[in-house]
Amino acid sequence: MAGIDESKTFIPVSIAVLTVSDSRQSKDDESGQILAERIQKAGHSLAAKEIVADDQGAIVEKLTQWISHPEIDVVIATGGTGLTGRDVTPDAFESLYEKSIPGFGELFRMLSYEKIRTSTIQSRATGGVAQGTYLFALPGSPSAVKDGWDDILLWQLDSRHRPCNLVTLIPRLQEV
């Protein structure tokens, strides 16, 4: 049966939050703040929280720094997952993946469909693994961030979730 197994020990992970935006600043980064609050409320560590411009090179540079940081297990980004010219977050993320997690984007869009119907096709939410670090990119709206965290990541980043979760795989992500 799927759910939280209270007999198991919760293992907190260290998560960095990246807001991708040309216009947001710390004081009006609602989606980044929502993620940071939910991460900490769930018992995880907020390793870092930053804003970078909608620029593929800048996103890749920040992701590369965080991926190489031994204390960061997960990076969650918000913003830049749409279809316009400046929406390059998925392209930056996918350029670093060693393995993609197609089910993340598929499940996000399936859940999103219940709320925004066919408009969900405009989301390029994505997930993958790079050098033992999980990378997830969500759309920039507060609603999308809540859906991505509350309905997917909260559960998959809880070591007690059964039948399986992403946390228990962390020690094995760099196996050869």
Wavefront OBJ file of the C-alpha trace (Angstrom):
o trace
v 0.000 0.000 0.000
v 1.292 3.482 -0.855
v 1.824 5.992 1.904
v 4.013 6.901 4.855
v 5.332 4.006 6.924
v 5.535 5.523 10.413
v 7.742 2.618 11.575
v 10.537 3.907 9.306
v 12.928 6.718 10.195
v 12.606 10.056 8.399
v 15.873 10.999 6.674
v 16.087 14.737 5.921
v 17.727 15.791 2.680
v 19.463 19.031 1.785
v 17.582 20.990 -0.878
v 18.540 24.097 -2.864
v 15.851 26.320 -4.402
v 16.496 28.173 -7.645
v 14.108 30.807 -8.952
v 14.602 31.520 -12.642
v 13.344 34.985 -13.516
v 14.336 38.215 -15.201
v 12.002 40.225 -12.974
v 11.837 38.621 -9.520
v 13.828 39.752 -6.508
v 13.969 38.201 -3.041
v 11.169 40.398 -1.728
v 8.673 39.314 -4.429
v 9.824 35.739 -5.073
v 6.564 34.159 -3.921
v 7.121 30.778 -5.568
v 10.674 30.425 -4.226
v 9.464 31.378 -0.766
v 6.631 28.837 -0.916
v 9.127 26.102 -1.800
v 11.565 27.150 0.940
v 8.816 27.159 3.571
v 7.415 23.789 2.519
v 10.877 22.204 2.410
v 11.626 23.295 5.964
v 8.142 22.413 7.239
v 8.648 18.882 5.891
v 11.832 18.569 7.990
v 14.401 18.979 5.239
v 17.321 21.400 5.175
v 17.211 24.466 2.924
v 20.791 24.415 1.626
v 20.530 27.523 -0.558
v 17.999 29.808 -2.197
v 18.914 32.010 -5.141
v 17.474 33.826 -8.133
v 19.108 33.707 -11.576
v 18.093 35.301 -14.869
v 16.351 33.420 -17.664
v 19.694 32.653 -19.255
v 20.719 29.079 -20.037
v 24.397 29.697 -19.273
v 23.613 31.290 -15.892
v 21.265 28.439 -14.970
v 23.809 25.784 -15.958
v 26.530 27.599 -14.006
v 24.435 27.696 -10.814
v 23.291 24.085 -11.220
v 26.875 22.953 -11.791
v 27.967 24.684 -8.566
v 25.191 23.061 -6.578
v 25.603 19.627 -8.187
v 29.274 19.610 -7.191
v 28.467 20.665 -3.620
v 28.581 17.514 -1.457
v 25.955 18.875 0.941
v 23.222 19.371 -1.679
v 21.056 16.335 -2.466
v 18.276 17.997 -4.471
v 17.765 21.159 -6.516
v 14.254 22.415 -7.201
v 13.783 25.275 -9.631
v 10.746 27.398 -10.293
v 10.208 29.393 -13.463
v 11.262 29.379 -17.076
v 9.546 26.113 -18.061
v 7.158 27.558 -20.642
v 7.389 27.959 -24.387
v 8.603 31.518 -24.915
v 12.079 32.408 -26.112
v 13.339 33.221 -22.605
v 11.989 29.944 -21.116
v 15.219 27.925 -21.063
v 15.150 26.218 -17.656
v 14.340 22.712 -19.001
v 17.020 23.073 -21.666
v 19.611 23.972 -19.016
v 18.543 21.115 -16.744
v 18.412 18.517 -19.515
v 21.908 19.475 -20.693
v 23.231 18.263 -17.321
v 21.169 15.100 -16.810
v 22.897 11.767 -16.714
v 19.468 10.195 -16.326
v 16.130 11.826 -16.863
v 13.086 11.112 -14.719
v 10.359 11.388 -17.364
v 7.669 10.318 -14.912
v 8.118 13.542 -12.945
v 7.052 15.821 -15.800
v 4.383 13.373 -16.917
v 2.864 13.139 -13.433
v 3.083 16.901 -12.925
v 1.170 17.511 -16.150
v -1.374 14.820 -15.307
v -2.083 16.416 -11.918
v -2.062 19.892 -13.454
v -4.614 18.832 -16.055
v -7.188 18.426 -13.283
v -6.868 22.164 -12.528
v -5.958 23.915 -15.763
v -7.111 21.356 -18.311
v -5.345 21.484 -21.658
v -3.244 24.521 -20.716
v -0.925 22.021 -19.015
v 0.663 21.236 -22.389
v 2.505 24.555 -22.065
v 4.525 23.237 -19.098
v 7.908 21.665 -19.665
v 8.350 20.590 -16.032
v 11.247 18.150 -15.890
v 13.279 15.981 -13.545
v 16.562 14.132 -13.679
v 19.789 13.155 -11.957
v 23.250 14.686 -12.384
v 26.295 13.466 -10.432
v 24.125 11.992 -7.681
v 21.952 15.122 -7.298
v 18.249 15.174 -8.095
v 17.166 18.100 -10.274
v 13.538 19.189 -10.666
v 12.187 22.159 -12.605
v 8.672 23.430 -11.931
v 6.699 26.243 -13.556
v 6.929 29.648 -11.883
v 3.387 30.119 -10.642
v 2.704 29.709 -6.915
v -0.063 27.228 -7.745
v 2.271 25.068 -9.851
v 4.922 25.103 -7.134
v 2.376 24.000 -4.536
v 1.142 21.218 -6.812
v 4.661 19.998 -7.602
v 5.719 19.978 -3.969
v 2.503 18.932 -2.229
v 1.469 16.235 -4.689
v 4.811 14.776 -5.821
v 8.053 15.920 -4.203
v 6.851 15.960 -0.586
v 6.142 12.244 -0.896
v 9.058 11.139 -3.037
v 11.537 13.043 -0.832
v 10.229 11.331 2.312
v 12.305 8.272 3.171
v 9.280 6.694 4.851
v 7.150 6.703 1.704
v 6.225 3.247 0.469
v 6.434 1.326 -1.738
v 9.475 3.386 -2.748
v 10.955 6.875 -2.677
v 13.858 8.848 -4.105
v 15.703 9.334 -0.800
v 16.630 5.681 -0.337
v 18.247 5.731 -3.787
v 20.638 8.619 -3.042
v 23.544 6.413 -1.869
v 23.285 4.422 -5.133
v 22.872 7.222 -7.675
v 26.517 7.242 -8.692
v 26.952 3.486 -9.024
v 28.825 2.344 -12.074
l 1 2 3 4 5 6 7 8 9 10 11 12 13 14 15 16 17 18 19 20 21 22 23 24 25 26 27 28 29 30 31 32 33 34 35 36 37 38 39 40 41 42 43 44 45 46 47 48 49 50 51 52 53 54 55 56 57 58 59 60 61 62 63 64 65 66 67 68 69 70 71 72 73 74 75 76 77 78 79 80 81 82 83 84 85 86 87 88 89 90 91 92 93 94 95 96 97 98 99 100 101 102 103 104 105 106 107 108 109 110 111 112 113 114 115 116 117 118 119 120 121 122 123 124 125 126 127 128 129 130 131 132 133 134 135 136 137 138 139 140 141 142 143 144 145 146 147 148 149 150 151 152 153 154 155 156 157 158 159 160 161 162 163 164 165 166 167 168 169 170 171 172 173 174 175 176
